[in-house]
Amino acid sequence: MKLGEGIPRRRLMAVSFLGLMVTAVSATIMGPSFPSIREEFGISLGALGFLASAWNMGYLLTILGGMLSDRYGEPLILSLGFILGGAAAGLVTIAPNYHFLAFFFLLAGVGAAFGEASMNPLISRLYPEKSGFALNILHIFWGVGAFIGPALAGMIITEYGKWRLSYQVVSLAFIPLMAASLTSVGRLNPDRGGKSQIDDGTKLGDYKTLGILILSGFFYLSVELGVNAWLPSFLLLERDFPLALASLSISLFWALMAVGRLIMGGLADRIGYGKLILVTSVLGSTSILAGTLVKEPCIVMGLWALSGFMLGPIFPTILAWACRLFPSRRGLASGSIFSIGILGAVFSPWFIGAMAELYSLRVSALYLSLSGFTIGFSTLLLRGAAKPSA
């Protein structure tokens, strides 16, 4: 069965787009919840950072999700991801201690990993000639969800004083996604066609390029999920922001990231993937560095929001590049970037928290800017290695 014959294309798109949005809400409500979690369980900043690392560790299984997606079809693995994500969010609401909470965060990360391992190759499969633009549009919905998540958590905590209530809302939001994705299971065959589109056609060139893209993904996820975990706490502790304003700041970071993907995503297929990644990573990292050093609240918020705008198209473009290189192994290629690259997201929140205990969050946050500049350096290694054009 060909794509779109047995299952409406719009349904596949809608489930993927809305699924990534809800996944983003699940991931980003943790930032505003951190101060309340720390107070309830009496844990250190390092232990608090490990909660974000635990969630990110779930993405280590993305490569498994990608391989299963290639073998059994995207809808089945997408359904499994939604089931795990919804169950984990519900379990967080009844976590009796820190250790259970960390395990449930890990489970939520596994659910998110399986979801993204199937969404990215599915959307790339829907639009093979414009995969760069299509994946940027998909990840706009991550930005939308990431805008909603911190704002929702900040509002609920401010109004009701209950950080767990946010996770109850997320758990319920996964239910219709589970139902919609399950109705597509068994009705879409895996895609086993296509040849590698590397100019020289050599397998060695394919895997060298994929390795550098994985390195870029490592540093990108270090930045993105490091900001997600620590920006609210940085603004609360280092800049004396009220909780509502700190929550708004991280929401604006994600909102401008979605706008950046919308505006600049189309450029990826026109000017080249490498050029777009290089320019946006340098500008985004410069904005992060400035946002870490200045003290004026409005300027701080503007700089962090600008960094989100510039960083926005980077990761979808990395995934599109990998899917273009391996059209018959899209799930494996994108899953490899997530599974290995996510180690950056596992390391980053813990490292920032540990360095904050030794020095300060202002000092440890410099790691985010350094990681961003390294993304641009990594893409320079790809000059002449491979061209993602069809």
N, C-alpha and C positions, 0 to 999 in steps of 0.2 A: 504493500500500500504506500503510495506516495504521500508526501507531506501535503496536507490541505484537502485530500480526497475524503478521508473518513472523519477527520476532525477539523472543524472550522479554524482557519488560521488565526482569526481574531481571538478565539478562546485560548489558544496556546499562548498568544502574546499577552492577553489580559492576566492569565494565571501567573505567568512569569513576572510581569511588571508589578502586579499587586503583591505577589509573593515576596519579591525582593524588597518592596516597600515595608511590609510587615516585619521581615527579617531585620531591616535596618532599625525599625522602632525598637525591636527586642534588644539590639546591640547597643543602642545609644541611650537608653534610659538608665544605664548603669552609672554614667558620669554624675548626674545630679543626685543619684542615690548613694554615692560613695560616702559623703559625710554622715548620713544616717546609718549606713551599714557599719561604718567604723565606730560610731557611738554605741550602737546596739551590741556589737560583738567584742568591743574593746581591743581592736587589732591595730598593728602598726601600719605606717604608710607602705612599707614593703609588702606586707601581707595583703593590704588593700589592692596594690598594683597586681599582685598575683591572681586576684579574681579576674581581672581583665585578661591576663595571660592565660588563665584556665579556659576562658571562653574562646580565645584565639587558638589554643592548642587543639580544639576540635577540628580546626581547618587542616590539621595534618592529615586528616582522612579524605581530603578533597580528591587526591589522586585515586583513591579507591572508588569514590563516588563517580569520578570521571570514567574510570575503566568499566564500572558497572553500567553507566549510562551508555557507553559505546556498545556494550554487549546486549543489554536488555531493553534499551530505549529510554529516552529522557523522562517520560511521564511517570514511570514506576519509581525512579530514584527521586524525582521531584516530590512525589507523594510521601515517600519515606522521610524526606527532609522536613516536610511540613508537620508530619506526625511527631517526629522527635523534637522539633522546635516548640510546638504547642505544648507537648507533655512537659518539657523542661521548664518552660515559663510557669506552668501551673505548679510544678514541684517547688520552684523558688519561693512561692508564696507560703509554703509550710516548712521551709528549711529550719530545723531546730538549732543548728549551730554552724560555725564557719566552715567546717569540713564538708558537711552536706551541701552547703551553699556553693562551695567551689566545685564540687562534683556536678551539681545541676547546671552551673555555668558551662562546664566542660561539655555536658550533654547538649546544651543549647548550641554550642559551637559546632558539634558534629551535625546537628540538624541543619544549621546554616550552611555548612560545608557541602552536604549532599544536595541541598537546594541549589546552590550556586554552581555546583559541578554539573548540573543538568540544565540550568537556565542558560548559561553562557553558550554552550555548544548548540542548544536548541535555537536560540535567536540567530546565531551565526549561520545555522543551517537554513533558517527561513530567508535570510538575506545574504547569500554568499558573495555577491558582487559589491555590497556596501556594508560589510561586516563591521568596519570601524565605526561608521555612523550609527548602525543598528545597536551595537553594544554600548555606545555612549548614551543612546536614548534609554536603553534598559537601565543603565546605572544612574540615570536621572532619578529614577524611582527610589534608588537607594538614598539619594540626596533628599528626596521628599520625605521619606520615612525617617531619615536621620535628623531632619528639621523638626518633624512632629515629635520624635522620641524625647529629646531633652525638654522641650516645651511642655509636653504632657506630664513628664515626671516632675518637673519643677512646679507646675500648677497643682498636681495632686499632693505633693509633699507640703507645699505652702498652705494649701487649703485644708487638708485632712491630717497631715503629719504622719502618713503611712506610705513608706516607700514600696511595700509589697503590693499595694493596690495597682500600681502601674503594670506589674507582671500579670496580674489577673486579667487586665484589659487585653494585653497581648495574647495571652493564652486563648481567650475567646475569639480573637481576630483570626487565629489560625484555622478555626473549625470550617468556615466556608471554603477556604483554600484547599483543605484536605479533601472535601467532597468534590470540588471541581476537578482537581487533579486525578483523583481516583477514577472518575468516569472516563478518563482518557487512557488508562492503563490497558495494554494489550491491543490498542487500535492504531499504534504507530510503530512501524518497523525501524530498527536501528539503521543508520546511514553507513553503508560500508563502501561507498564509491568514492571516487576522486583520487587524484595524485598530488604529490607534493608540488608546490609552486615555487620552489627555490630555483633561481636562475641556473645554477651549475648542476642541479639535479643530484648532488651527492649527499648521502646520508650523513657523512661527517659534518658537512656544512650546516645541515638541518639542526643537528644536535648542538653544535657550537652556538648557533644563534639562539636556540631555545635556552641554553644554559645562561647566556647573558640576559635574556629576558627574565629568567627566574631570579637572577641577581637584582635586576631592576625592581622586580616585584617584591623582593625581600625588603629593600630600603623604602619602597613606596608604602607598603603595609606598616612598616615601622613608624612612618610619619602619620599616616591616616588614623590608625588605631591608637597610637600614642597620644595624639591630640584628643581623640574621642574619650580616652580614659582620664586624662589629666588636665585638660584645659579648664574645666569648671573649678577644680581644686586649686589650680595655679592662680586663677583670678580671685578666688575666695581668700586664699592664704597670703598671696604675694601682692595683690592689688586691692584688697579689701572690698571686692565687689559683693553686693548682696546676692543671695541665692538666685533670685528671679533674674537679675542682670547677667550672672554667670551662665545660667541656663539658656538665656536668650543668645548669648555670645556663641555658644557651641551650636545652637540651632541655626544661627546666621552662617556659621562656617559651613554647615552641611547644605543650607539653602543655596548659598553662592556656589558651592560645588556642583549642585544640580544645574544651575544657570550656566556655569562654565562648560559643562558637558553638552548642554543644548546649543550654545553658541559656537563652541570650538570643535565639537565632535565631528561635524561635517568636514572640517579641514584635514582630518587624518588621512582620508582617502585621496585628497587633492594635493597636499604639499608633502606628504610622506610621513609615515609613523614616527621615524626617528627624529625628524626636525621638530615636530610638535611636542614630543616628549622632552627634548632638550630645552627648548625655550620655556615651556611652562614649568618645568622643574626648577630651573634657575630663578625665575621670577617668583614662584611660590615660596621657595626656600628663603629668598631675600625678605619677603614679607613676614615670614615666621620669625626670622632673626630680629627684625625691627619690632615686631609685636611682643617679643620677649624682653626687649630692652627699654622701650618707652613706657611712660607711666600715665599719661593722660587717658582717662577711660574711653572717651569717644574714639580717639586715635587707635588705642589698643584693640577695641572691638572691630574697627574698620580694617586694620591690618590683618587680623586673624580671618575675617570674612574674605578679604582679598586673597589670602593664601588658599582658602578653599576653592575660590573661583579658578585660580591658576592651576591647582593640582587636579581639578575635576576630571579632565579628559585623559589623564595619564594611564590609570589602571585599565579602563576599558580598551584603550588603544594597545596596551601591552597584550591583553587577551586576544584582541582582534588579529594582531600580528601572528600570535602563536597558532590561532585557528586557521589563518590563511596558509601558514607553513605546512600544517598537517590536516587537510580537509577531511581525511578519512579517519582521523584520530583526534577530533576536536576535543572530546571529553578528556582524553588522556593528556593532551597538550595543555589545556587550560587548567586541568586538575593538578598537573605538575607544578605550574606556577603558584597556585594556591597552596599546595601542600608543603612545598619547600620554602616558598616566599613567606608563608605565614609564620615561619620561625622568627622573622623580624618583628611581627606583631606580638609574638609570645615574649620575646626578649625585651622589647621596647618599654611596655608599661612597668615590668618588674625593674628594669635598669633605671628608669626615671625615678621610680619610688625609692629605690635603694640609694641612689645618688642624692636624692632630696634629704634623706636622713643624715647623710654625711655633710652635705653642704646646704643647698636650698633648692626649691623647685625652679627658681629663676635660673640657677646654674645648670641643673640637670636637663631643663627644657632645651638647652642649646643642642642637645643630641638630635632633636627633631630637625633643626635646620641643617646640620651636618649630613644627616641621612638624605635629605632632599637634594642637596647638591650632588651627592653620590649617584643619584638616579641619572642626572644629566651626564656625569662622567661615564657611566656604564653604557649609555646609548652611543657615545663616541666610539666605543669598541666595535660597534656594529657597522661602521662605515665600510661599504663594499662587501660586507659578509652576506647580506641577503636583502632582496627587495620584495616588499609585500604586495606589489602590484600584480594584478592578474595577467 
